[in-house]
Amino acid sequence: MKSNSESFNNAGSSSVGQVDVINKVNNKHSLPLNGTPNSVTKNYKNGKLHSERYYDESGSAYLDIDYTDHGNSKMHPDVPHQHKIINGKRQKKGEKLNND
């Protein structure tokens, strides 16, 4: 499914690249580091959007957007917030979304 960033990037992050496919899953504790190239996987818990994982043109995860503070508002004061994934490692500290 072809989409533009407005239809899937609910948080408005300027870090999101091209997305051609939107996948939806429910109640997953974690999402895989490899997926469909140029896609996003939206994870819902109890009917609410919990997180999104974005995959680049090679299918490698590069960005997570979380819609909770993970029960740790001190470490994640901004909701939603993003975690970049670099060389297969997710940043521990979330960063404020860049909504340029």
Order of alpha helices (4+ residues) and beta strands (2+ residues): alpha-beta-beta-beta-beta-beta-beta
